[in-house]
Amino acid sequence: MKTCSINVRVEKELLEQLQSFNVNISELVRKALRLEVESIRRQRLKENMAIASAALKKISMAQIVKDIREMRGSR
């Protein structure tokens, strides 16, 4: 896996506090970025599911049954 470097500016006081707690800042940032990406993916999935659900609600059960029977008959 290739990596790239990013620069972040934080208040000096915050950096000093993190260092005093022996926080691995690089790992903390990597984890936060992974969590943010996962959060965005889940949100977009929910949005896509809502769109698909709305579209499927427009199709009647009778139409679904008819289409399945037609597909089975064409085999």
Secondary structure, 3 states (H helix, E strand, C coil): CCCCCCCCCCCHHHHHHHHHCCCCHHHHHHHHHHHHHHHHHHHHHHHHHHHHHHHHHCCCHHHHHHHHHHHHHCC
